[in-house]
Amino acid sequence: MLPPDSLAYALHHAAELVGTVLEGGNLTAAFEARLADHPAWPDATRGAVRDLAWSTLREYGRGDVVLDRLLKSPPPAYIHALLLVALHRLEQRPEQAHTVVDQAVSAAAAAMPGLKGMVNGVLRNSLRQHEEVAAWRSASEVARMRHPAWWIARLRRQWPDAWPAVAAAGNLPPPMALRVNRRTARRDDVLAELASAGIGARPCDEDGVLLEVPCAVVRLPGFAEGRVSVQDAGAQYAARLLDPHDGDRVLDACAAPGGKAAHLLERADVQLLALELAPERAARIGANLQRLGLEASVKVGDCRAVDSWWDGTPFDRILADVPCSASGVVRRHPDIKWLRRDEDIAGFAAQQAEILDALWRTLRPGGTMLYATCSVFEEENAGQVAAFLARHADALSVSIDGQPHLCLLPDADHDGFFYALLRKAA
């Protein structure tokens, strides 16, 4: 039995999360399930386990390039994951090398006692051969850039000048931004309240606040009362670009968890339908709107099966925030680096095209659709829009700041997003 306040305990649970990803599972779902199984975990334990799992997975390639040389054969998934977490911790905290090895061996002894010697040997060999380890990592582009080779190739081809910065941003902890509910709060007041709580922040975009350092939601003044919400600064562009007006009939076609739908409702008195395919995700939309004091019609349905949810009355504005590779938000969901495959991008693009074609018939003549992704890949973004325009003679591209579309590459202030405005000919 590992002491709950020990590093070994955190290493063990982080390794189980990483192991789930190595076997094809979703990191966020696995973490939420683990929290449900351990409701008494204090914040420190939750934070330690989460930080170890997320930061290890951001370091794609750094651990495996070492294990490929120090292991004669692949170990069981749990031991593989534990070694990845421990190697990451050793690189992150070299001054704690003795403790990290000792605690990793303790974690192995608790889970798979017959393999604790392997864990001890591999970690100690990595320390003895630290110069070789550094050279192995330096020689591997995958280990240097911390992304799969196919991902690097796509970035290099599509962003020949910016690709190193895009990759680097995907390896860092994400920023934390808030959206001020303009119906119940003023941004200047929120900034003053944050300052009084010792939380440094500055304005961003029209309704946003960017925190100097991320903090727990429970520390945020006004969050429980619905005066602020957590939403990436780049995601906040959607409501401004769609620009709803009072009285508009608006569709948010892939709405969960509801942040963009809420922002639209905060900006104008609209009749909004929030549509979501997964029932459990649709429930989150309602919970978020309730906290903010907002109302919308929330339906569960496939936005491509229009006749199953549409009443025949055209929409004035549609937000098509479509499923995508999520390559622009990989630092928030680092399991994507491990789970995505190059061939998946074509699959996402085909699904996106189906969604756009289906939704277009529900938009009134003269109405506006905002196509949005959190991808940095051309096939899902400008290429998708160009193909749509070629298929639909009644579709017009509306410029954004003088450009045919807006592509936000991930940086210190926001994640990566793509936006394109489309208007249906009157």
N, C-alpha and C positions, 0 to 999 in steps of 0.2 A: 504494500500500500504506500503510494507516494504521498508525502506531505503536501497538502493543497497549496501551501505558500512557497513551495520549492520551485527552482528553475526546472528540475526534472519533470515536475507535474505539468508545467507549461510546455516544455519540449514534447512531452508525450501527446498532449492534446493537439498541439500544433501539427505534430507528425501525422496524427490520425486525419486531420483535415487535409493536409497535403497529400496523404495517401489516397483519400477519396478522389481528389483531382487527378492523380496519376492513373486512377482506374476509370476516369471519365465522368466523375461527378461534379456537381456545381458547388463552388466554394461557399457562396452566400447561404444557399439552402442547407449545406452541411453545418455551417456555423450556427444558424438559427436553430437547427435541430439539436445541436449540442447544448445551446443555451437552455432550450426547453427541458433537456435532460438534467441540467445542473442549475436550477433556478436560484440556488443559494450562493452561487459564485459572487464574490465581491467585485467591484469595478476593476480593482487591480488585476485580478485573475483574468477577467474577461479581456481586459486591455492587453495583457501579456500574451495570451493565447492568440488573439487576433493579430497583434503586431508581428509575432513570429511567423504565423502562417502567411499573412499577406506579403510581408517583406521577403520571405523566402521565395514565394512564387513570382514576385517581381524580378528576382535575380535569375531568370531563365538562362540555363546553360552554364552558370558559374559553378554549380556543384557537380553536375554530371560530367563536365570536362575533367574533373579531378577523379571522380569515381570510376570513369572509364579506364583510368590508368592504375588505380589502386585496388580494384576488385577483379578477381579472375572470372567470376560469373555473376549474373544479376542476382541480387538478394531478394527476399520477400518484399512486397510493396511497403509494409510498415517500416522495415529496416531501411529500405531505400529512402523513404520519406524522412525518417529520423536523421539519417546521415545528411540529407540535404539541409534540413533545419539546423543541425549542429554545425555543418560547414559554413553556413551563412552566418551563424552567431559567432563563430571563430573569426570570420573576416570582419564582421561588424565590431566585435569586442575582443581584439587580440590580447588585451591586458588580462582578460578573464579566462585564458586558454585552459588552465588547470581545472577551474570550476566547470567550464562548459563540458570538457571531456568527462569529468567525473559524473556530472548530472545526466549527460546523454547515456552513459553506461548504466546508470541507475534506472533510467527510463526503459532501456532495452531489457534490463534484468526483470523489470516488472511485467513487461509485455511478452517478451520472447527470450527467456533466460538463457537458452542454449546458444543465442547469437550475441550475447553481450561482449564476448571476446572479440568477435569480428568488429563490432562498433568501436571498441577500445583500440584495436590495432589500426583500423583505417584512419581514425581521427589522429592518433599519435603519429602515424606515418605522414599524414598531411602536414603536421607541425614540423616534423624533422625535415621534410622536403619542401619547406615553405618557399624557397627560391624556385624550385621546379614548378610548384603550384602556380606561382605568379607568372612564370614563363608560359605554362600551358594556357592559362587564361588570356594572356596577352596575345598568344598566337592564334586564338580562335575568335573569329569575328562574331560568332554567335554568343560566346561568353563575354566579349567586350561590349557588344551592343545590347545583350540581355533580351534578345528576341529570336524567334525561329528564323532559319535561313530564308524561307520563302517570304516571310514578312519583310525582312531586310531588303530582299530583292525588289519587292513591290514598292517599298518606300523610296529606294534609290532610283527606280525607274520613273515613278510618278512625281517625286519631289527631289529633283537632282541637287538642288542647293540646300533645301531645308531638312532633308531626311535625317541627318545626324541629330539635329535639335528635336525633331519629332520623336525619334527613338529615345533620346535622353529624357524627354518629358514623361514618356511612358514608364520610366523606371523609378520615378520619384513619388513620394506621398502626395496625394492630391491637395489642392487648396480647398478652403471651406468658405462658401459664400452664403449670404442670407438674402431672401427676398422680402421686402417690406410690403405688408398688406396695406395698400394705399387707401382702402376703405376704413381702416381702423387706426392707422398710425402714420406719422410723418417721419421721413428718413432722418432728418436732423435730430428729432427726439430719440430715435432708436440709437443713433450714434452716441448721443450723450448718455443714454442708459448703459450702453456697452462700456463706455469709458468709465462710468461710475462703478461698474462691476469688474474693472481691471482688464477688460477685453479690448485690445487695440483693433481698430477697423478703419476702413476708408470707403467712400462711395464708389460704386461701379455701375455702369449703364444707367438706366432711368430709375429702377426700383431696387437696385442691389446694394449690398454691403459686403465687402471682402474683408475677412478676418486676417489679422497678421499671423495668428497661430490658431489652427483648429482647436476646438474645445468640445466638451460634452454638451449635448443638447440641453441637459438639465441646468446648465449654467447660463443659458441665454435668457435675458430679460424679455418677457412678452411672448415666448414661444408657446407656452401652455395656453395662453389667452388668444392665440391666433393672430398676433400682431406681426410675427415674422415666421418665415419658413426657411428650411435649409434647401437651397437649390443652386447648382453651379451657375456661375455668372454667364457662361456661354449658353446654357439652357434657357436663360431668361430673355434671350433675344427673340425667341419664338413669338411670344405674345405681342411684343412691340412690332415685329415685322408683319404679322397677320393683321394687326391694327383693327380689332373689332370695334364696332360702333353700337351705341344703345339701340336695342330693338333687333339686332342681327340674330339670325338663326345660324348657330355655329355647331360644327361637328368636330370633335377630337376623336379621331378614328382608332388610334392605338394608345389609349389614354393612361393606363396604369404607369406609375402609382398616383398620378393625378396632379403633379406639380404644374404642368403647363396648362391644364384645364383650369386649375385654381387661379393661375395668373391671368388668364383670359377673363374670368369672372370678376377678378379684382379690378380690372381696367375698364370694364363696361357692363352695362345691364343687358345681358344677352340671354337668349334661350339656347342653352348648351346641352348637347347630347354627348356623353362620354361613353365610348364603346370600347370594350376590352374582351379579348378572346378567353382568358383564363378566369374562372369564377373567383378564385382566391385572390387574384390580383385586382379584380374589379371591386372586391370588398375594401381594399385599401383606398381606393378612390373616394368612396363614401366616407370613410373615417377621416381622411384628410380634409375633405370639404366641410365636414361637421366641425372639426377643430377651428376652421377659419370662418365659420358662420356663413357658408356659401351653399347654394342649392343648384343642382343640375340633375338631369335625367341620366342615370347610369344603367347601361344595358350590357349583358353578356352576349357576345356574338362575334362571328368572323366577318370582318369588314368587307371581305371579298364576296360574301353571300348576301348581296344587297337586299334581295327580296325578303330575307328573313328578319330584317330589323328596320328597314326604311319605310316610312309611311307615305312616301311619294311626294312630299313637300320639299322642294329644293332648298339647299343650304346657301346662305350668303357667303359663308367662309368655312373652309375646311382646313384643319391641321392634320397632315398626314405624316406623323412622326413614326416612320416605319421600322419594323424589325431590321436589324443590320448586323454587321460583324462586330460592332462596338469597339472598333479599333481606335477610336478617339478617346475612349474612357478606360483604356486597359489598365491604367494605374489604380483605378477604383476596383476593377475586377480582374486581377492579375491571372486568374485561372484561364482567361481567354487565350493567353499566350500558349498554354499547354493543351487546350482543347480544340482550338480552331485549326483547320487545314486549308491549304491554298484553294482546293476545289470547292470549299464552302462558299467562297465569295460569289461564284456564279449562281449558286443556289439562292443566296440572299437576293441577288439582283433579279432573278426570275420572280421571286415572291414579291419584291417591291413593284415590279412592273404590273403584276396582277392586281395589286392593291390600288395603284394609281389609276389603272384602266377602270376598275370597278367603281371607285369613288367619283371619278370624273362625271359619271352620269347623274350623280346626286347634287351636283353644283349648278346653281342657276346661271343662265347667261349673264355675263357681266360680273359674276362672282369670282372670288379669289381663293386659291389653294396654296398653302405653304407646305412644300415638301421638305422634310427634315430627316437627317440621320445623325448619329454620333460616330460616324465612320470617317476615316481619312483616305479611303480607297476610291479611286476614280470611277471604277465600274459601278459603285453604288451611288455616286454623287453626280458630277457633271455628265458622265456618260449615260447615266440613267435618265437624266432630264432631257438630254439631246435625243435619245431614242423615243421618249414620250412625245416630245414636240413633233418628231417625224411621223408618229402614228396618228396624231390628232391635229387636224387642220384648224380646229376651232380653239386651239391652245396657244396663248401668247406668253412669252417670257417677260416678266416685269423686272426691271433693273433694281439692284440693291446698292445704294451708294455709288451709282454709276457703273456697276459691274453686273454681268449677267446672273451672278449668284454670289453667295458669301460662304467662304470656307474659313472657319476658325481652326487653326492648328493648335494643339495643346501647348500651353505655356504655364508660367507661374500664376496666372490669374484665372484661367479657365481651361476646361477640357476641350477636346476637338469636336466640332460640329460643322455640318453643312446645311445651308438653307437656300432654297430656290422658290421664288414667287411665280405662280402661274395664274393667268386670268383667262376665263372662258369668254370668247367673243360674244358680244351682245347680239 
